[in-house]
Structures are given as C-alpha cells and as structure tokens.
Amino acid sequence: MKQTERPIAVFDSGVGGISVLRELVRLMPNENYIFFGDSKNAPYGGKSLEEVRKLTECHVRHLLSEGAKAVVIACNTATSADVSILRKEYPDVPVVGIEPALKPAVQFMEHPRVLVMATPMTIREEKFQRLMARYEKDAEIYPLACPGIVEFVERGELNSAGLKAFLYRLLKPYCEGTVDAIVLGCTHYPLLRPIIQNVMGPEVQLIDSGAECVRDISVLLNYFEINRSRQLEDCHHQFYTTANAASFAAIAKTWLHQVVHVEHVEL
C-alpha cells in the first residue's frame, strides 16, 4: 500500500477521542482513519505517569504495526505523559498530541477569566503548568481537576440525571459571572458540551482543542508529503476498543451521526 493511502491513527483512553475524529473527518474527509479507544483502562487521568506511558506506548506500537502513517494522541493525559517520548522514538512518523486550548481561550477577549477543566494528571503535569505560566499574565486561569466525568461518558451516560447533578455540583462555584470561558481540557468533555453549557449559561464560551490538533496534523502530513489526494473519495474507517464494542458503537453513532462497526481487541 502506498504511504499516502495508509490511515491516520487516532488513539484515546476511551470514546472521548471521537470528538477529535469528527473534527478530523470534517476537515480532512479524504483520509483513511483507524480509531482505537482503550476504554478497558479508562480513565487514564487517575493513573500513575508510568502506567499511562506503558499503555500509550503499547497502543501506539500496535497502531503503527497496523500500517498507520501518522498518529494523533487524542487524549490530553496521554499527551502530557508521553508525546515527547513518542516523537523521539518515531522521528519519521508524524505524532500529534492534544493539550488544553488555552491560547484561543485567552485571546477571545481582553484579560478573560478562564476555567480549565481537565483530568487530575493533566492538571498536575509539568507540561500543563508551563502552558498555564505562558498565559497567566493575559488572563485569570483557574485549573479544575475533574475526576469522575470520564466514567460517566464511558458508561454512555451523556444526558443522565446523575451526570447533570454531578456537573452542577462541580461547576456551581464558577457560575453566575465568575468565568468568561471554559476550556474543555479532556477529549471526553466535548461530548457533554450541551449539559455544561446549560449549567454555565449561554454567555460562557466553551472551547475544546480538536480544531487545533487537526491543523497540526494537516501541516505535518503536508511536510512529510504523505497526505492523501483530495480527489479520492473511497475512504475506509476502522474502529477498535478494548471494552464493549456495542456500547462503544452506540456512543460513536451519536457523535458521528452514522452507524459504525467496532471491533473488540485485547492488547
């Protein structure tokens, strides 16, 4: 198979990366994709750094063995833990990670008050601390570790009463004009965008990192000259999960607005 025809691999700790895949397909519809969600081991945000690195490196090796020409780490926690190591290990493969979209949040108005929702590991890792320090003169930034949200999404609870109550308790201190924008710093969180918006009110700007990630991988594909021709339309998308394939497919259908076939794998 020609390198240009090989798929882009999208890896996440679970189903959240579907939000990134949707953005990739929207902006680069001519590419082939492999999506791999490690829902069996979700969430990554509460694991140790060593555990996250071991899992991420195992799954990336598998995706490259399946013929991926590029890798998108659609998980903020895995990006924080391992993306720099992966780039050194695979210098000839475009590897793109995802990080909380602080830059657009800070720039959308003068000196905004920005709440960053993310997993505990993302918040405590040095990579995020450096990112926050870069913009702290331009905005008031409030990091908020959010253990528990990923589990709701992985169970398929995208609109349950329990989820709504959980988010209300979590976000109540930041309601009523306390913040101007919220960065959805985990790829699971955009799946809950309508509920978060309802809790915070329509005046609060919600920002996720998917579009930024897509721009990065598009630039790298052009640089390596491995982007697929825009004239080719017969695209092939593959979906794999380490957990229940039917549950994963149901969530993917809701987010992608199409029926997808998901295979269960054991790694």
Helices and strands as residue ranges (DSSP letters): G 3-5, E 8-12, H 18-27, E 33-37, G 39-41, H 49-65, E 70-73, H 76-89, E 95-96, H 102-107, E 113-118, H 120-124, H 126-135, E 140-145, H 149-154, H 161-171, G 172-174, E 181-184, G 189-192, H 193-200, E 205-207, H 210-224, E 237-241, H 245-256, E 262-264
